Amino acid sequence: MHKLYIGLGSNLGEKEQNIRNAIQLIKERIGEVIAESDFISTTPWGYESNNLFINAALCSDTKLTPMEVLTRMQSIETEMGRVRNQKGYEDRIIDLDILLYDDLIIQTQSLTIPHPLLHTRLFVLEPLAQIAPDIIHPILNKTIKELVEEIRS
């Protein structure tokens, strides 16, 4: 089994229910969810919108490969109604990101693990710190808790 950490976000429709629905689909299609963060409300990052986000993080045990996880997560996003209309950031019904997968480091055209902006995004780090404060970022060699403290200082 592999430890998989996923970031979840929604800023359209019934945001909290969107996150709950995505978690249920992750349980069914990716693996057992062993930890879930609280939901937090955040402002959009990287673009302007009046729609606040609900963000969360979870940890799952999975037998899937990272590429299988990515494919299934993209399928969940599409099934839930996510439409990618433009390059860059935009409002979305659901957004699922692989944050960490064991201590693996992957950099391909379609997948980068750890998530390349993980260490810069408090809206991802704060929920992740609730469920895995002592997990070490495999490139930066710092705990999630340390990364949160760096951004806050």
Secondary structure as UniProt FT lines:
FT   STRAND          2..10
FT   HELIX           15..29
FT   STRAND          32..36
FT   STRAND          40..42
FT   STRAND          53..62
FT   HELIX           66..79
FT   TURN            80..81
FT   STRAND          95..101
FT   TURN            102..103
FT   STRAND          106..107
FT   STRAND          112..113
FT   TURN            116..117
FT   HELIX           118..120
FT   HELIX           122..131
FT   TURN            133..134
FT   TURN            138..140
FT   HELIX           144..152
//
